[in-house]
Amino acid sequence: MDTILNKVVLITGASSGIGEATARVLCRAGASVVLGARRTERLQKVVQELKEEGGQAEYCTLDVTNLEQMHEFVAFAQQKFGRVDVFINNAGVMPLSPLHSYKVEEWNQMIDVNIRGVLHGIASGLPVMEKQQTGHFINIASVGAYQVSPTAAVYCATKFAVRAITEGLRQESGGHIQVTLVSPGVTESELADHISDEQARAEMKEYRRISIPASAIANAILYAIEQPQEVDINEIIIRPTATS
């Protein structure tokens, strides 16, 4: 039996990058996907294309820093499809800068989106999964959840936090909810486009010379979801084969 067929999968940050690629891969594999992000026009385009291919897809405007909107996102999925099988906390931002640049607003943005957004997803999705006695959380971290590099102190701190939250959720899940941490290395996305610090932008441009497509991360997520209920893929780290 195909363990992803007709599963209802919610994806935050689904308007581009890993989120969009995951929506496409999972929908084409037979899942019903619900996409959330702030850029509604991008979501509408992706959903329309998936529906034209015969897939089951819906979208909802979502700012993950807003708990009420997250609750509405989950309620929307329940209204459309009746349940929540998988919740993918993917939304994230990465405005890197050295600490001595004192970009406090950008630090707070990373904390709000990368940490608070994940917690909001858990707060909204977990009660549904507990009532169902089944479900799967997939939290997207980064190789920055395991090591820190210059200009990335705050970003890495948020991803260390995602890793800790995910492990805590796994231990508390009671054996009926699967929990997976996916940590991508350098992946094609828009994350680096929003770096305002010139030094960090230049370094990241060089760092991202070798990157893997977002579909590679999507395929890893598909693998985790395809496992039977009694198998829990706890952590996946994905990097480009080439290092320079």
Contacts in CASP RR format, 6 or more apart in sequence:
PFRMAT RR
TARGET T0000
AUTHOR 0000-0000-0000
METHOD contacts of the structure
MODEL  1
MDTILNKVVLITGASSGIGEATARVLCRAGASVVLGARRTERLQKVVQEL
KEEGGQAEYCTLDVTNLEQMHEFVAFAQQKFGRVDVFINNAGVMPLSPLH
SYKVEEWNQMIDVNIRGVLHGIASGLPVMEKQQTGHFINIASVGAYQVSP
TAAVYCATKFAVRAITEGLRQESGGHIQVTLVSPGVTESELADHISDEQA
RAEMKEYRRISIPASAIANAILYAIEQPQEVDINEIIIRPTATS
2 29 0 8 1.000
2 30 0 8 1.000
2 226 0 8 1.000
3 225 0 8 1.000
3 226 0 8 1.000
3 227 0 8 1.000
3 228 0 8 1.000
4 26 0 8 1.000
4 29 0 8 1.000
4 30 0 8 1.000
4 31 0 8 1.000
4 222 0 8 1.000
4 225 0 8 1.000
4 226 0 8 1.000
5 29 0 8 1.000
5 30 0 8 1.000
5 31 0 8 1.000
6 30 0 8 1.000
6 31 0 8 1.000
6 32 0 8 1.000
6 56 0 8 1.000
7 30 0 8 1.000
7 31 0 8 1.000
7 32 0 8 1.000
7 85 0 8 1.000
7 86 0 8 1.000
7 225 0 8 1.000
8 31 0 8 1.000
8 32 0 8 1.000
8 33 0 8 1.000
8 34 0 8 1.000
8 77 0 8 1.000
8 81 0 8 1.000
8 82 0 8 1.000
8 83 0 8 1.000
8 84 0 8 1.000
8 85 0 8 1.000
8 86 0 8 1.000
9 26 0 8 1.000
9 31 0 8 1.000
9 32 0 8 1.000
9 33 0 8 1.000
9 34 0 8 1.000
9 85 0 8 1.000
9 86 0 8 1.000
9 87 0 8 1.000
9 88 0 8 1.000
9 225 0 8 1.000
10 33 0 8 1.000
10 34 0 8 1.000
10 36 0 8 1.000
10 73 0 8 1.000
10 74 0 8 1.000
10 77 0 8 1.000
10 84 0 8 1.000
10 86 0 8 1.000
10 87 0 8 1.000
10 88 0 8 1.000
10 125 0 8 1.000
11 19 0 8 1.000
11 22 0 8 1.000
11 23 0 8 1.000
11 26 0 8 1.000
11 33 0 8 1.000
11 34 0 8 1.000
11 35 0 8 1.000
11 36 0 8 1.000
11 88 0 8 1.000
11 90 0 8 1.000
12 19 0 8 1.000
12 36 0 8 1.000
12 37 0 8 1.000
12 62 0 8 1.000
12 64 0 8 1.000
12 73 0 8 1.000
12 88 0 8 1.000
12 89 0 8 1.000
12 90 0 8 1.000
12 91 0 8 1.000
12 117 0 8 1.000
12 121 0 8 1.000
13 19 0 8 1.000
13 35 0 8 1.000
13 36 0 8 1.000
13 37 0 8 1.000
13 62 0 8 1.000
13 64 0 8 1.000
13 90 0 8 1.000
13 91 0 8 1.000
13 92 0 8 1.000
14 20 0 8 1.000
14 22 0 8 1.000
14 23 0 8 1.000
14 33 0 8 1.000
14 35 0 8 1.000
14 36 0 8 1.000
14 37 0 8 1.000
14 43 0 8 1.000
14 46 0 8 1.000
14 59 0 8 1.000
14 90 0 8 1.000
15 35 0 8 1.000
15 36 0 8 1.000
15 37 0 8 1.000
15 38 0 8 1.000
15 39 0 8 1.000
15 42 0 8 1.000
15 43 0 8 1.000
15 46 0 8 1.000
16 37 0 8 1.000
16 39 0 8 1.000
16 42 0 8 1.000
16 189 0 8 1.000
16 190 0 8 1.000
17 187 0 8 1.000
17 188 0 8 1.000
17 189 0 8 1.000
17 190 0 8 1.000
17 214 0 8 1.000
18 90 0 8 1.000
18 140 0 8 1.000
18 184 0 8 1.000
18 187 0 8 1.000
18 189 0 8 1.000
18 214 0 8 1.000
18 217 0 8 1.000
18 218 0 8 1.000
19 35 0 8 1.000
19 88 0 8 1.000
19 90 0 8 1.000
19 214 0 8 1.000
19 218 0 8 1.000
20 35 0 8 1.000
20 42 0 8 1.000
20 46 0 8 1.000
20 214 0 8 1.000
21 213 0 8 1.000
21 214 0 8 1.000
21 215 0 8 1.000
21 217 0 8 1.000
21 218 0 8 1.000
22 88 0 8 1.000
22 90 0 8 1.000
22 214 0 8 1.000
22 217 0 8 1.000
22 218 0 8 1.000
22 221 0 8 1.000
22 222 0 8 1.000
23 33 0 8 1.000
23 35 0 8 1.000
23 46 0 8 1.000
23 50 0 8 1.000
23 57 0 8 1.000
24 46 0 8 1.000
24 50 0 8 1.000
24 215 0 8 1.000
24 218 0 8 1.000
25 215 0 8 1.000
25 218 0 8 1.000
25 219 0 8 1.000
25 221 0 8 1.000
25 222 0 8 1.000
26 33 0 8 1.000
26 218 0 8 1.000
26 221 0 8 1.000
26 222 0 8 1.000
26 225 0 8 1.000
27 33 0 8 1.000
27 50 0 8 1.000
27 53 0 8 1.000
27 55 0 8 1.000
27 56 0 8 1.000
27 57 0 8 1.000
28 50 0 8 1.000
28 53 0 8 1.000
28 55 0 8 1.000
29 222 0 8 1.000
30 55 0 8 1.000
30 56 0 8 1.000
31 56 0 8 1.000
31 86 0 8 1.000
31 225 0 8 1.000
32 55 0 8 1.000
32 56 0 8 1.000
32 57 0 8 1.000
32 58 0 8 1.000
32 80 0 8 1.000
32 81 0 8 1.000
33 50 0 8 1.000
33 56 0 8 1.000
33 57 0 8 1.000
33 58 0 8 1.000
34 57 0 8 1.000
34 58 0 8 1.000
34 59 0 8 1.000
34 60 0 8 1.000
34 73 0 8 1.000
34 76 0 8 1.000
34 77 0 8 1.000
34 80 0 8 1.000
34 81 0 8 1.000
35 43 0 8 1.000
35 46 0 8 1.000
35 47 0 8 1.000
35 57 0 8 1.000
35 58 0 8 1.000
35 59 0 8 1.000
35 60 0 8 1.000
36 43 0 8 1.000
36 59 0 8 1.000
36 60 0 8 1.000
36 61 0 8 1.000
36 62 0 8 1.000
36 73 0 8 1.000
37 43 0 8 1.000
37 59 0 8 1.000
37 61 0 8 1.000
37 62 0 8 1.000
37 91 0 8 1.000
38 61 0 8 1.000
38 62 0 8 1.000
38 63 0 8 1.000
40 59 0 8 1.000
40 61 0 8 1.000
43 59 0 8 1.000
43 60 0 8 1.000
43 61 0 8 1.000
44 59 0 8 1.000
46 57 0 8 1.000
46 59 0 8 1.000
47 57 0 8 1.000
47 58 0 8 1.000
47 59 0 8 1.000
50 57 0 8 1.000
51 57 0 8 1.000
56 81 0 8 1.000
58 76 0 8 1.000
58 77 0 8 1.000
58 80 0 8 1.000
58 81 0 8 1.000
60 72 0 8 1.000
60 73 0 8 1.000
60 76 0 8 1.000
60 77 0 8 1.000
61 69 0 8 1.000
62 69 0 8 1.000
62 70 0 8 1.000
62 73 0 8 1.000
62 91 0 8 1.000
63 69 0 8 1.000
64 70 0 8 1.000
64 89 0 8 1.000
64 91 0 8 1.000
64 113 0 8 1.000
64 116 0 8 1.000
64 117 0 8 1.000
64 118 0 8 1.000
64 120 0 8 1.000
64 121 0 8 1.000
65 112 0 8 1.000
65 113 0 8 1.000
65 116 0 8 1.000
65 117 0 8 1.000
65 120 0 8 1.000
66 120 0 8 1.000
67 120 0 8 1.000
67 123 0 8 1.000
67 124 0 8 1.000
70 117 0 8 1.000
70 120 0 8 1.000
70 121 0 8 1.000
70 123 0 8 1.000
70 124 0 8 1.000
71 124 0 8 1.000
73 124 0 8 1.000
74 84 0 8 1.000
74 87 0 8 1.000
74 121 0 8 1.000
74 124 0 8 1.000
74 125 0 8 1.000
74 128 0 8 1.000
77 84 0 8 1.000
78 84 0 8 1.000
78 128 0 8 1.000
83 128 0 8 1.000
83 132 0 8 1.000
84 125 0 8 1.000
84 128 0 8 1.000
84 129 0 8 1.000
84 132 0 8 1.000
84 135 0 8 1.000
85 134 0 8 1.000
85 135 0 8 1.000
85 136 0 8 1.000
86 135 0 8 1.000
86 136 0 8 1.000
86 137 0 8 1.000
86 138 0 8 1.000
86 225 0 8 1.000
87 121 0 8 1.000
87 122 0 8 1.000
87 125 0 8 1.000
87 129 0 8 1.000
87 135 0 8 1.000
87 136 0 8 1.000
87 137 0 8 1.000
87 138 0 8 1.000
88 138 0 8 1.000
88 139 0 8 1.000
88 140 0 8 1.000
88 221 0 8 1.000
89 117 0 8 1.000
89 118 0 8 1.000
89 121 0 8 1.000
89 122 0 8 1.000
89 137 0 8 1.000
89 138 0 8 1.000
89 139 0 8 1.000
89 140 0 8 1.000
89 162 0 8 1.000
90 140 0 8 1.000
91 113 0 8 1.000
91 117 0 8 1.000
92 110 0 8 1.000
92 113 0 8 1.000
92 114 0 8 1.000
92 140 0 8 1.000
92 191 0 8 1.000
93 109 0 8 1.000
93 110 0 8 1.000
93 113 0 8 1.000
93 114 0 8 1.000
93 191 0 8 1.000
93 194 0 8 1.000
94 110 0 8 1.000
94 155 0 8 1.000
94 191 0 8 1.000
94 192 0 8 1.000
94 194 0 8 1.000
94 195 0 8 1.000
95 103 0 8 1.000
95 106 0 8 1.000
95 109 0 8 1.000
95 110 0 8 1.000
95 155 0 8 1.000
95 194 0 8 1.000
95 195 0 8 1.000
95 196 0 8 1.000
95 197 0 8 1.000
96 151 0 8 1.000
96 152 0 8 1.000
96 155 0 8 1.000
96 195 0 8 1.000
96 197 0 8 1.000
96 200 0 8 1.000
96 201 0 8 1.000
96 203 0 8 1.000
96 204 0 8 1.000
97 103 0 8 1.000
97 106 0 8 1.000
97 151 0 8 1.000
97 195 0 8 1.000
97 196 0 8 1.000
97 197 0 8 1.000
97 199 0 8 1.000
97 200 0 8 1.000
98 150 0 8 1.000
98 151 0 8 1.000
98 197 0 8 1.000
98 199 0 8 1.000
98 200 0 8 1.000
99 153 0 8 1.000
99 154 0 8 1.000
101 197 0 8 1.000
103 196 0 8 1.000
103 197 0 8 1.000
106 154 0 8 1.000
106 196 0 8 1.000
107 154 0 8 1.000
110 154 0 8 1.000
110 155 0 8 1.000
110 158 0 8 1.000
111 154 0 8 1.000
111 158 0 8 1.000
114 155 0 8 1.000
114 158 0 8 1.000
114 159 0 8 1.000
114 161 0 8 1.000
114 162 0 8 1.000
115 158 0 8 1.000
115 161 0 8 1.000
115 162 0 8 1.000
115 165 0 8 1.000
118 139 0 8 1.000
118 162 0 8 1.000
118 165 0 8 1.000
119 165 0 8 1.000
122 137 0 8 1.000
122 165 0 8 1.000
122 169 0 8 1.000
126 137 0 8 1.000
126 169 0 8 1.000
126 177 0 8 1.000
129 135 0 8 1.000
129 136 0 8 1.000
129 137 0 8 1.000
129 177 0 8 1.000
130 177 0 8 1.000
133 176 0 8 1.000
134 176 0 8 1.000
134 177 0 8 1.000
134 229 0 8 1.000
135 176 0 8 1.000
135 177 0 8 1.000
135 178 0 8 1.000
136 177 0 8 1.000
136 178 0 8 1.000
136 179 0 8 1.000
136 180 0 8 1.000
136 224 0 8 1.000
136 225 0 8 1.000
137 166 0 8 1.000
137 169 0 8 1.000
137 177 0 8 1.000
137 178 0 8 1.000
137 179 0 8 1.000
137 180 0 8 1.000
138 180 0 8 1.000
138 181 0 8 1.000
138 182 0 8 1.000
138 221 0 8 1.000
138 224 0 8 1.000
138 225 0 8 1.000
139 162 0 8 1.000
139 165 0 8 1.000
139 166 0 8 1.000
139 179 0 8 1.000
139 180 0 8 1.000
139 181 0 8 1.000
139 182 0 8 1.000
140 162 0 8 1.000
140 182 0 8 1.000
140 183 0 8 1.000
140 184 0 8 1.000
140 217 0 8 1.000
141 159 0 8 1.000
141 162 0 8 1.000
141 163 0 8 1.000
141 166 0 8 1.000
141 181 0 8 1.000
141 182 0 8 1.000
141 183 0 8 1.000
142 155 0 8 1.000
142 156 0 8 1.000
142 159 0 8 1.000
142 183 0 8 1.000
142 184 0 8 1.000
142 185 0 8 1.000
143 183 0 8 1.000
143 184 0 8 1.000
143 185 0 8 1.000
143 237 0 8 1.000
143 239 0 8 1.000
144 152 0 8 1.000
144 155 0 8 1.000
144 156 0 8 1.000
144 159 0 8 1.000
144 160 0 8 1.000
144 183 0 8 1.000
145 156 0 8 1.000
145 159 0 8 1.000
145 160 0 8 1.000
145 162 0 8 1.000
145 163 0 8 1.000
145 181 0 8 1.000
145 183 0 8 1.000
146 163 0 8 1.000
146 183 0 8 1.000
146 237 0 8 1.000
147 156 0 8 1.000
148 156 0 8 1.000
148 157 0 8 1.000
149 156 0 8 1.000
150 203 0 8 1.000
151 197 0 8 1.000
151 199 0 8 1.000
151 200 0 8 1.000
151 203 0 8 1.000
151 204 0 8 1.000
159 183 0 8 1.000
162 181 0 8 1.000
163 181 0 8 1.000
163 183 0 8 1.000
166 179 0 8 1.000
166 180 0 8 1.000
166 181 0 8 1.000
167 181 0 8 1.000
169 177 0 8 1.000
169 179 0 8 1.000
170 179 0 8 1.000
170 232 0 8 1.000
170 234 0 8 1.000
173 179 0 8 1.000
176 229 0 8 1.000
178 224 0 8 1.000
178 227 0 8 1.000
178 229 0 8 1.000
178 231 0 8 1.000
178 232 0 8 1.000
178 233 0 8 1.000
179 232 0 8 1.000
179 234 0 8 1.000
180 221 0 8 1.000
180 224 0 8 1.000
180 232 0 8 1.000
180 233 0 8 1.000
180 234 0 8 1.000
180 235 0 8 1.000
180 236 0 8 1.000
181 234 0 8 1.000
181 235 0 8 1.000
181 236 0 8 1.000
182 217 0 8 1.000
182 220 0 8 1.000
182 221 0 8 1.000
182 224 0 8 1.000
182 235 0 8 1.000
182 236 0 8 1.000
182 238 0 8 1.000
183 235 0 8 1.000
183 236 0 8 1.000
183 237 0 8 1.000
183 238 0 8 1.000
184 212 0 8 1.000
184 217 0 8 1.000
184 238 0 8 1.000
184 239 0 8 1.000
185 212 0 8 1.000
185 237 0 8 1.000
185 238 0 8 1.000
185 239 0 8 1.000
185 240 0 8 1.000
186 207 0 8 1.000
186 208 0 8 1.000
186 210 0 8 1.000
186 211 0 8 1.000
186 212 0 8 1.000
186 239 0 8 1.000
186 240 0 8 1.000
187 211 0 8 1.000
187 212 0 8 1.000
187 213 0 8 1.000
187 214 0 8 1.000
187 216 0 8 1.000
187 217 0 8 1.000
187 238 0 8 1.000
188 211 0 8 1.000
188 212 0 8 1.000
188 213 0 8 1.000
188 214 0 8 1.000
189 214 0 8 1.000
192 201 0 8 1.000
192 204 0 8 1.000
192 205 0 8 1.000
192 208 0 8 1.000
195 201 0 8 1.000
195 204 0 8 1.000
210 240 0 8 1.000
210 242 0 8 1.000
210 243 0 8 1.000
210 244 0 8 1.000
211 240 0 8 1.000
212 238 0 8 1.000
212 239 0 8 1.000
212 240 0 8 1.000
216 238 0 8 1.000
217 238 0 8 1.000
220 236 0 8 1.000
220 238 0 8 1.000
223 233 0 8 1.000
223 236 0 8 1.000
224 233 0 8 1.000
224 236 0 8 1.000
227 233 0 8 1.000
END
